Amino acid sequence: SGIMDIGRYLQVYKQTIQTIKQHGHSVLGKLCEVDIDLSFTVERSKSYKYVEISEVNTPLYNGKRLQGSSLPGRAKYKVMKGDIILSRLIGNISFSIVMEDDLIVTNGMCALRPITTDNLIKILANLYHPYFRIQHQSMVTGSIMESISDSAISNILLVDNVDTDKYTKIYDSMKTLHQELSTIVVDT
């Protein structure tokens, strides 16, 4: 890949890649739409639901309603229902599946748009797998805020042999929980 980064030469990373390649595997980027446009133009008077990295509590997210004029500068991406948001930063990887359209997220996250629901389930299962975390942490670059690039994320190898039924149930439970929570009115 031409990148001289120590994380990609550590034994744990090399062993992980070797183990994955010995079994059935997929490349993350092949399961998602490519070159999705996440940009949007902020309308100062419009209300947006905005999610910071700290508001993603794997596998769920919170978020807050903000006027366009109050959105922080890092509010860069508009994601859609069915997208997977994933933190770019080194450390604890947080992720969630977006359950509503037009959600605004920080540029500290990337968005994956699986081509099919089967792909979404496979990706979800792999996000919980230690092999995913090892690859993510080994591919971060930078000095002050180490993060992983879109191209590095798209090259992460996924294990094909996952418990599809288990992760389909988790996904269905997430959808049900989101629907139920959206009907609750909170007094402020």
Secondary structure by P-SEA (a helix, b strand, c coil): ccccccccccaaaaaaaaaaaacbbbbcccccccccccbbbbcccccccccccccccccbbbbbbbccccccccccccccccbbbbbccccbbbbbccccccccccccbbbbbbccaaaaaaaaaaaacaaaaaaaaaacccccbbbbcaaaaaacccccccaaaaaaaaaaaaaaaaaaaaaccccc
